[in-house]
Amino acid sequence: MPSNSLYLAVVALPLIGFIISALFGKKLSKQIVGIISSSVIIIPFFIILNAFIGFLNGGEMIHFYLFKWFSVGHYSVNFGIQIDQLSVLMVMLITGVGSLIHLYSISYMHDDENYSNYFSYLNLFVFFMLVLVMSDNYLGMYIGWEGVALTSYLLIGFWFKNNEYNDAAKKAFVMNRVGDLGFLVGMFFVFYYTGSLEFTKVNEALGLGAMVPQLAFIASAAMFLGATGKSAQIPLFTWLPDAMAGPTPVSALIHAATMVTAGIYLIFRSNALFSLAPDTLNIVAIIGIATALYAALVGLAQNDIKKVLAYSTVSQLGLMFLAVGVGAYTTALFHVLTHGFFKALLFLGSGSVIHAMGGNQDIREMGGLKKYMPITYATFLIGSLAISGIPPFSGFFSKDEILAMAFQQNKILWVLGVAVSMMTAFYMFRLLFLTFSGDFRGSKEEKSHLHESPLLMTVPLIILAVLSAIGGIMGLPEVFHAPHFLNNFLAPIIVQTGEAHEHLSASTEYMLMAIATVSGIISIGLAYTLYVAKKSVPGIDASYSGLAKLANKKFYIDEIYNFLFVRPAKWISDFLYRAVDKVLVDGIVELSGKASLFTGDVLRSLQTGQTSFYILAMVLSICFIIGYFLIGL
Amino acid sequence: MDIEIFNGVSVQQYIWLTVILFSIGVLGVLSRRNAIIIFMSVELMLNSVNLLLVVFSKMHADSMGQVFVFFSMSVAAAEVAVGLAILVMMYRNTKSINIDVLSKIKE
């Protein structure tokens, strides 16, 4: 069918782009590589935009099989593509933000010697991400899930000459693997009890009661472990801040807008399973709010522009998990989308700043950049307002919805959520003021080449700023008497559990909004008095004390993990190396070598080189053989 | 059984002759160091076997054995040519036809 091959192209084009830039990238000019790599992301965006419009007009789910992958026993796994309301939104986010970041990268990475490698990895990432969200079964999703971990590894360690960056890449990969194991176990459970891996069939079987609640709890908890790995939640979050070692556009695309939201996507996809297990959802909510609080606290005391954004990402992801945990899947996806806009914007903005600063990322050495880079400043301001939840920017609507949902479920969750949102506003504006206001604090040399970034970098910033500003219209609150577009659009994906949410009264909802907004504004005011009016600048790391020191050191989580997991693992490997590998394995291997050496030594003495000896041996052997046959037979 | 083959010589006597000729050849190969002598001894062994073939062919009144001898003789002629060529090369390289010098190849 023609339309099917069109949707196949959505997945295939980035792969083709990857092959072209990986094989011929070094021979083609940088411009051509950039154009090809970007267009293989832009074209799918328009194809999927078409599908999106189809869904708006009441289109049905698109589902087709590409080929039979393999069969085991009576079950065969098909490689199928499923485009429904959920995946269409995810694909739009991936390809939309992805194309902007590709365009931005053309300029940002222009001087890099491995330019074509960079674009090939980026295309490969988009390919795997599309496989992840477009597959019709868990196994295909798992391929994408692993593939994005691989490309994330490649891109974090992109500047592989720096050993710290390599370590960060390895850390990300290993921590992701821990989570992947959980996903795999969850998948085993689902397959064992429902007999299928296809989403539609799994949901059907679950609806018929294929899993009792206890089983659903184990399966969904295992899957949630997978989600924590990919989406950087407690306990598997420490890789994400380190992942900032990669180029900044990579952080924007992979570690802010798309890959880290795969965990949310997984839970959304499996909402039929998670709804069967309210205990898991409680765990998800608690982990989510705990992560959000922790990361927000750490974010308050970081001085690296990208580290602040990284912890802010972890914190926002925590809020999304909070939304999932209280059963508000759509709200979580709403925040995924708005967060995709404004966090990509903030990362690209920070990339623009880093570009101007010649690679320096320390906000203590910036300041006053407003004068030099007005476009970056304006867009960064919009992004900060959006993430702080100031109306009418997009973040306000999604965050407010999360908080309202949390309020319905549990007042404590709501209080903590407001605290997170206050801290978010504070650290974002601390970052903004330290970077853009006041006087420049860097060296003279840095000051001399401060400049606004080229058009190719500022245009994506402007587009993302517009989206961050108006993205909220996707989900206007119900008190505004406007249709909640996202809720209606995603309704077919959510499996109804029977209990409908009772709505908050209009006055409560207005009150919640007012509290969230006012608290955000208070935080901004606080940041303003501290960093603009008083012009205070955070001192060197050693000058921190008390809670600030704890937060600056990330509560020593890395050190604790090192002590609890890394060191025992090292001991065990050391023991295995000495006892098993050195003695046992090497012993066996060396024994075979020594045995052949010994027999060689013995047999060599026979080869005298004396021709007459050989002839004698030959004659005697012939006599022996003849004698044997004469006597033996 | 005493079957006369030729001019009053019996099969048994021929067999003894060939055994003796063959043994002389073997001893020659084993005991001498001169490559040409060894070569001649090899030829002697070959011809003793040829003779045996002819004897048995006559005994069974089957000419195939004798035809076979012609083949083997022509192969032997070719082999001699090759062998002598090797000997010539050996002499040129080592100025000697003592086969013990060939143990040099071992090194």
Interface residues (C-beta under 8 A of the other chain):
Chain A: Q607 T608 G609 Q610 T611 S612 I615 L616 V619
Chain B: V26 V29 L30 R33 I99 D100 L102 S103 K104 I105 K106 E107
